Amino acid sequence: MTTEIKVPVLPESVADATVATWHVSVGDTVTRDQNLVDIETDKV
């Protein structure tokens, strides 16, 4: 099953982002607005 997950819009100066940490596992139940992952970019 595929579920769309929306990521906040990144500034134009950020070319890409990487998933740093997953906060949920496969099969976990999640709720609306729950943090699922931490993402990192090359900008501070």
QUITAVEN-V207284 format. One record per pair of residues at least 6 apart in sequence whose ideal C-beta (glycine too) atoms are under 7 Angstrom apart, sorted by the first residue. I is the first residue (numbers start at 0). J is the second residue. D is the distance in whole Angstrom. If there is no record, write none. Layout:
i->{I/I}
j->{J/J}
d->{D/D}
//
This chain:
i->{4/6/9/9/12/13/13/16/16/16/17/17/18/18/19/19/19/20/20/21/22/22/22/23/23/29}
j->{35/38/16/40/42/40/42/38/39/40/38/39/36/38/37/38/39/36/37/36/34/35/36/29/35/35}
d->{6/7/6/7/6/5/6/4/7/5/7/5/5/6/4/6/4/6/4/5/6/6/6/6/5/6}
//
